[in-house]
Amino acid sequence: MPPYGKFGKRLPHKGLPSLATLTHRLHQPHVSLTVAEFLPVRDALDAVGAIPPQPIRFLIEAVGVFPQGALFLACVASRDLLDEQRRVHNAVDSLAVGP
């Protein structure tokens, strides 16, 4: 089980909500590499390819709280993570609508 999985399973036992237990319970641990109001899925997947092409090691820097009360983990903006974010952003920039 990934480290977040172990951590995430402990939160409810401590009385803390997480995206795994809040709302529709379909949330998965993830890193947002781009944000858009609309992004054509098939075109974006074709433009980006494998995400990531190589594994990226994450180092947790901080814990935060979403307005609904769910916790999130903030990771360090490493060179590998920034490079992947830039690659994905550049691949979908012409497809993305807003913000």
Secondary structure, DSSP 8 states (H G I E B T S, - for coil): --HHHHHHHHTGGGT---TTTSTTS-----------SB--HHHHHHHH-SSSSS-----EEEEEE-TTS-EEEEE---HHHHHHHHHHHHHHTTT-B--
